[in-house]
Amino acid sequence: MKKIYFLIILAAFFTSCSKDASPSDPDPNSTLEACFEVSKEVLLVGENLQINNCSVGASTYSYNLGNGETRTEENPTVVYGKPGDYTIALTVFDEAMATKTVSKQILVNDAIVQDFFIFPDIADGFNGIPMETGVNPGNGLIYSIELLEDLVGTGGTKFYYRELDENYLSSSNYLADKPYNSNSAFVNFFPSGNMNFVFSRTLDGLYGTQEVTYNNVWNFINGLSSSSKHSYGFLAEGANFLYFGTEEDSGIYKTAVETRNSSGDAFAVVLNSFGDADSMIGDMIEVENGYL
């Protein structure tokens, strides 16, 4: 009887020691919890994905990103190089080396897919070259200025204004025939609703500008042509606009900044030359104390 009692006590002793020697066994009082959030569940190839850890009681972290890569930062930023469905798994450990795991699935799309682009309809035998694109501030619709070339007929090459409605259906309006090797264009939307379109006019040794202005229902307002100046762009300055480019003065083309009012009428011009060579302003930005 005494031997049996001794064996029971010995078995209990070894059982107790065995439990104490297994730090990976979960503590019933532990609050360890694996948790993370992702900045987005659908993203593009090459786009940053931010992982934010919300685990409780964890001391170390191991992320399996589903693409063969593992990370041990608490809040890693990751980038996927190929499209596909990926499962991100987070395993957390506490000081006693207990573990918990949680996972989330994300979708990575190819960055070059047709659904992300708009392809305007160009008739057979024509070539459409976009000159400028932006958003019409009057109606909030996407627009482009397009140079349409007739490659097989006698239609020549003409500028059109193309606009996309809320359903991305396009409409276009004729602006002007292409003048003198013109390969640039821009538009200024005046507060009145008028639209001022500017095209280059270039010949050997000559820079010029052709302009056409329409109102917001496409009635022609006026057209201007110059053989001595060329505008490359504009900036708003209060209620006025600064048209910048180049203008001929005594046989030399100098940088030119022309000030126009809100109706598009020019009332001042500033010319500068840099050395003996011709010069121009191709772009201009506003800085703290002026323009650059």
C-alpha positions in Angstrom: 0.0 0.0 0.0 2.8 2.4 0.8 4.5 1.6 -2.6 1.3 2.5 -4.5 1.0 5.8 -2.6 4.7 6.6 -3.4 4.2 5.9 -7.2 1.2 8.2 -7.3 3.1 11.1 -5.7 6.1 10.5 -8.0 3.9 10.6 -11.1 2.3 13.8 -10.0 5.7 15.3 -9.4 7.0 14.5 -12.9 3.7 15.7 -14.5 4.1 19.0 -12.7 7.7 19.4 -13.9 6.8 18.5 -17.4 4.3 21.4 -17.6 6.7 23.9 -16.2 9.3 22.9 -18.8 7.0 23.7 -21.8 7.1 27.6 -22.2 5.2 27.3 -25.4 2.1 26.0 -23.7 -0.5 28.9 -23.5 -1.0 30.6 -20.3 -4.7 30.5 -19.4 -4.4 34.1 -18.0 -2.5 35.4 -21.1 -4.1 38.2 -23.2 -2.1 37.5 -26.3 -4.0 38.3 -29.5 -2.8 38.6 -33.1 -4.3 41.5 -35.0 -3.4 43.7 -38.0 -5.1 46.1 -40.4 -4.1 46.9 -44.0 -4.4 50.4 -45.6 -6.3 48.8 -48.5 -7.5 45.4 -49.6 -7.2 46.1 -53.4 -4.1 47.8 -54.7 -1.8 48.1 -57.8 1.5 46.5 -58.5 4.2 48.9 -57.2 1.8 50.6 -54.8 2.7 50.9 -51.1 0.7 48.8 -48.7 0.8 49.9 -45.1 0.3 47.2 -42.4 -0.7 48.5 -39.0 -0.3 46.1 -36.0 -3.1 46.0 -33.4 -1.9 42.9 -31.6 -2.2 42.6 -27.8 0.4 41.2 -25.5 2.9 40.5 -28.3 6.7 41.0 -28.0 7.8 39.9 -31.5 6.1 39.7 -34.9 6.5 37.6 -38.0 4.6 38.5 -41.2 4.4 36.1 -44.1 3.4 38.2 -47.1 2.3 35.4 -49.3 4.9 36.1 -52.0 7.8 34.3 -50.3 8.8 37.3 -48.3 8.7 37.6 -44.5 9.0 40.7 -42.4 9.5 41.2 -38.6 8.8 44.9 -38.2 5.8 45.8 -36.1 4.2 48.0 -38.8 5.9 47.2 -42.2 5.3 49.0 -45.5 5.3 46.5 -48.4 5.2 46.6 -52.2 4.1 43.7 -54.4 5.9 43.3 -57.7 3.4 41.0 -59.4 -0.5 40.9 -59.6 -2.4 38.2 -57.8 -4.3 37.2 -54.7 -2.1 37.2 -51.6 -2.7 36.0 -48.1 -0.8 37.9 -45.4 -0.3 35.9 -42.2 0.9 37.4 -38.9 2.3 35.2 -36.1 2.9 36.9 -32.8 4.9 35.7 -29.8 4.8 36.8 -26.2 7.6 36.6 -23.6 6.7 33.0 -22.8 6.9 32.2 -26.5 3.2 31.5 -26.8 1.9 32.2 -30.3 -1.2 33.4 -32.1 -1.8 33.7 -35.8 -4.2 35.7 -37.9 -4.4 36.3 -41.7 -6.0 38.6 -44.3 -6.3 38.4 -48.1 -5.5 41.2 -50.5 -5.8 41.6 -54.2 -3.0 43.1 -56.3 -3.9 44.3 -59.8 -1.6 44.9 -62.7 -0.8 48.6 -62.9 -1.2 48.5 -66.7 -4.8 47.4 -67.4 -7.1 48.7 -70.0 -9.8 49.6 -67.5 -7.5 52.4 -66.2 -7.3 54.2 -69.5 -9.6 56.1 -71.9 -9.2 55.4 -75.6 -10.8 58.0 -77.7 -12.3 56.9 -81.0 -10.1 57.9 -83.9 -11.5 57.3 -87.4 -9.6 55.1 -89.8 -7.1 57.1 -91.8 -6.6 59.7 -89.1 -4.0 60.2 -86.4 -5.0 61.9 -83.1 -2.2 63.6 -81.1 -3.1 65.0 -77.7 -1.6 68.5 -77.1 -2.9 69.2 -73.6 -5.3 67.6 -71.1 -6.8 68.8 -67.9 -10.1 69.6 -66.2 -12.5 72.3 -67.4 -13.0 74.5 -64.3 -16.4 75.6 -65.6 -18.0 72.2 -65.6 -15.5 69.9 -64.0 -15.2 67.7 -67.1 -11.9 66.2 -68.4 -10.8 67.7 -71.7 -8.0 67.4 -74.2 -6.8 69.5 -77.1 -6.2 67.2 -80.0 -4.3 67.6 -83.3 -6.1 65.4 -85.8 -4.1 64.5 -88.9 -5.8 63.3 -92.1 -3.3 60.7 -93.3 -5.0 59.5 -96.5 -7.4 62.3 -97.7 -7.3 66.0 -98.3 -8.7 67.1 -94.9 -5.4 68.4 -93.7 -4.5 68.7 -90.0 -6.8 70.5 -87.5 -7.1 71.2 -83.8 -10.1 69.9 -81.9 -11.3 70.3 -78.3 -12.4 66.9 -76.9 -14.4 66.7 -73.7 -15.6 63.6 -71.7 -18.9 63.7 -69.9 -19.8 61.9 -66.6 -20.0 58.6 -68.4 -16.7 59.2 -70.2 -18.4 59.6 -73.6 -16.6 62.1 -75.7 -17.7 65.1 -77.8 -15.4 67.3 -79.9 -15.4 70.8 -81.3 -13.3 72.2 -84.2 -10.9 74.9 -83.1 -8.5 75.8 -86.0 -6.5 74.5 -88.9 -2.9 73.6 -87.9 -0.8 76.8 -88.5 2.9 76.7 -89.6 4.4 73.5 -88.1 2.4 73.9 -84.9 3.0 71.1 -82.4 1.9 72.8 -79.1 -1.3 74.2 -77.8 -2.9 75.3 -74.5 -6.2 76.8 -73.3 -7.0 79.4 -70.7 -10.6 79.4 -69.3 -11.5 83.0 -68.5 -13.9 83.9 -65.7 -16.5 85.0 -68.2 -16.7 81.4 -69.6 -14.7 82.3 -72.7 -12.0 79.8 -73.7 -8.8 81.2 -75.2 -6.9 78.6 -77.3 -3.2 79.3 -78.2 -1.2 77.6 -80.9 2.4 78.0 -82.0 3.2 79.3 -85.5 6.8 78.6 -86.5 8.9 79.1 -89.7 12.6 79.3 -90.1 13.7 82.2 -88.0 10.2 83.1 -86.9 8.2 82.4 -83.8 4.5 83.3 -83.8 1.2 82.7 -82.1 -2.3 82.0 -83.3 -5.2 82.4 -80.9 -8.9 81.7 -81.1 -11.4 82.5 -78.5 -14.9 80.8 -78.1 -17.6 81.4 -75.5 -19.0 78.5 -73.4 -21.6 77.6 -76.1 -18.9 77.5 -78.8 -19.7 80.8 -80.6 -16.5 82.2 -82.1 -15.5 85.4 -80.4 -12.2 86.4 -82.1 -9.0 85.2 -83.6 -5.5 86.8 -83.3 -2.3 86.0 -85.1 1.2 87.3 -84.4 4.4 86.9 -86.4 6.6 88.5 -83.7 5.7 86.8 -80.4 4.9 83.3 -79.1 3.2 82.4 -75.8 4.2 79.1 -74.2 1.8 79.2 -71.3 0.1 81.4 -68.6 -0.3 81.9 -64.9 -3.1 83.5 -63.0 -2.1 86.6 -61.0 -5.1 87.9 -59.0 -7.8 88.9 -61.4 -5.2 89.1 -64.3 -3.2 86.5 -66.3 0.5 86.4 -67.2 1.1 85.0 -70.6 4.8 84.1 -71.0 7.1 83.2 -73.9 9.1 85.2 -76.3 8.7 88.4 -78.4 10.9 89.9 -81.2 12.5 93.3 -80.4 14.9 94.9 -82.9 15.6 91.6 -84.5 16.2 89.7 -81.3 13.7 87.4 -79.6 13.5 88.3 -75.9 11.7 86.7 -73.0 8.2 88.2 -72.8 5.6 88.4 -70.0 2.3 89.8 -71.2 -0.3 90.9 -68.6 -3.9 90.4 -69.6 -7.1 91.2 -67.8 -9.9 88.7 -67.0 -11.4 89.2 -70.4 -8.1 88.4 -72.1 -7.1 91.9 -73.2 -3.4 92.6 -73.0 -2.4 95.9 -71.3 1.3 95.5 -70.4 4.3 93.5 -71.5 7.8 93.1 -70.0 10.8 92.1 -72.2 14.2 90.9 -71.1 17.2 89.7 -73.1 20.0 87.4 -71.8 23.2 88.2 -73.7 23.2 88.6 -77.5 21.3 85.3 -78.2 17.5 84.9 -78.6 15.8 83.8 -75.4 12.4 82.7 -74.3 10.4 81.5 -71.2 9.2 77.9 -71.8 7.7 77.5 -68.3 7.1 79.7 -65.3 6.1 78.9 -61.7 5.1 81.1 -58.8 7.5 81.3 -55.8 7.3 83.1 -52.5 8.6 86.4 -53.7 7.7 86.4 -57.4 8.1 84.0 -60.3 10.8 81.6 -61.5 
